[in-house]
Amino acid sequence: MKRTSDHPDWRREFITLASLLILTRVLDGLTTYAITPDLSREANPLVSIFGFGWMGLILVTVVILSGVIWLNYLSLTRPCDNFPPEPGADWRTFQAHYFDLRRNGVFARHPGRVLIYISGYVLPRVIIIWSILVLIHNGAVYAGEAWGMLPRATRAPLLIYLLLPLLCYALIVRLQRRDFQRYRATGQAR
């Protein structure tokens, strides 16, 4: 079922997120190149485990960013009303209903649609925040090398990767709160 977003600023949100995604990933590539042009010190698993070079990294980045931008577009233009069917649900009931495959008819009938909606909200934001953390790390390493010292920030990539699940969880809760506001606006909540 096609549906245009009720969100009046969805175009601005889409352009802002797509622009930030592209900008932060390009800046990450440039700062990585400044630190390790031959990728010998790159912590990205695509390089350290799978042996990708610059062309492989660029290709994978373009494919992933294209997919994430498309998911974000779908999420904004076709929001999924993953709401309890009964009116008057409070926040805790709403939150419990969100991923309940047994009682949530929308999620049970259309799990792909719900997951596209959630992924389209979460993934661009996670990638942008993660990219900013990587840029801070790269800047610290670059500055430390320029001043003749190797900062402790060289151990930060593992912490940045470990932070990803926490970011995802926080953003899912934020999306649930936004959806709860939409649910309340429809007059279904108490």
N, C-alpha and C positions, 0 to 999 in steps of 0.2 A: 504494500500500500504506500503510494507516494504521499508525502506530506511536506509542506513547506514549513519552515521553522516559525514558531510563534515569537521567538526571540528577535526583537526589532534590530538589534545590532549584530546579528550573526555574521554579516559580511565583514564588518570591521574586525570582529574577533577572529574570523578565518584569515583575513589578510595579515593581521598582526601576528598570529601564531605561525603562519607559513613563513612570513618574513623573518621572524626570530629563529625559527628552525634552521632556515638556510644560512642566515648570518652567523649563528653560533657554530654551526658545523664547519663553515668555511674558515672562520677564525681559528677553530680548533686545528684544522688542517694546516693553516699557515704557521701557527705557533709550534705545532709538532714538527713541521719542516725546519723551523728555525733552531730547534733543540737537537733534532736527530734526522738530518736529511736522508740518511741511509736506513732509517728505522731500526737501527741496531739496539736502541734503548726504548723502543715503543712498548708500552704495557698492554695495548689492545690485544685480546686473545686471537683476533684474526691474523695478527702479525706474529705474536709470540708462540702460538700453538700451531696455526695453520700455514704460516709462512707467506701470507699475502704481502705484496709490495704496494707501492703507491697506486698503481692502476687498479689493482684489486680492491683496495680500500675505497677509492673514489667510486668505483662501480657499485660496490655494496652500499655505500652511503647514498648514492643517487637512488638506488632501488628502494632502500628502506625509507628514505625521506619521501619519495613519491607515494609509497603505500601509506605512510603515516598522514601525509597531507590529504590523501583521498579519504582515509578513515575519519579525519577531522571534519572534512566537508560533509560526509554522510551524517556524522553525529550532530552537526549543527543544522543541517537542512531537513533531517528526518529524525527528530528526537523520539525516543522510545518511552512511552508512558508505562514504565515498569512499576505501576502503582497497585496497592491493594484494591480489590474490587469493591470492598465495602467502604462506605464513607465513614469519616470520623477517626481514622487511625491516628494514633499519636506517633511521635518520633521513633520510639523504640520498636513499635509494631511495624512501622514503615521500613525501618532499617532491617529488621529480621525477615521481612517479606522479600526484600530486594533480590536475594540469591537463593531463595527457598524453592527448589525444583518441584517439591511435592505440592506446595500450596500456591505457588505463584504461577498462574495460568499463562501469563505473557511470557515468562522465562521458559516455562515447560514447552510451549508451542513454538516459540521463536528464539531459541537460545543464541543462534547466530546473530540475529538482529540486535539482541540485548548486548552481546559481547562486542559487536561493531560499535554500538553507541558508547559503551563504556571505554573501549580502547581508543576510540576517536577523541574522547575527552582526555584520558589519562596520558597516552603515549606522547603527544606533542609537548605537553607540559613537563613530563619526566625528562624527555630528551633535552629540552631547553635548560632546565635546572641543572641536569647532569653536565651539559656542555659548559655552562657557566662555571661549575666547580672544576672541570677539566681545564678551562682557560685560566682560572686562578692558579691551579697547580702548575700549568705550563709557564705562566708568568713568573711564579716563584722560582722555578728551576732555571729559567732563562736569566733572571736577575741574579740569582746565586752564582751561576757560572760566570756572568759578566763581572761580578765582584770577587772572583777567585775563590769561592767557597761552594760546596755542594749542600744545599739546604735539606732539612729533614723532610721537606715536601716530596722528595723523590720516592718516599714510601707511601704516599697518599693514594695512588691509584686503587689499591686493594680496598681502602676505606670508601672510596668513591663508588666502587662496584657494590660493596656491601650496603651502601645507603639506598640503592635502587628499590629494593622491596619496601622499605619504609616510605619512600616517596610515593610509590604506587598506592600503598594503603592509605596514606594521608589524602591523596587526590581522589581515591574512590569515595572516601567519607565526604570530601568536599562536594563531589558530584551528587552524592545521595542527599546532602543538605540542599543543594540547588534544586534537585528533583522534588524534595519534600516541599519546598516553597511553591513549586509549580502545582503540586498535588493540593496544597492548601488553597492556592489561588482558584482552583477549579471548584472549591467549596466542598471537597471531599473529606477534609480533616477537621478535627475539633480544636 
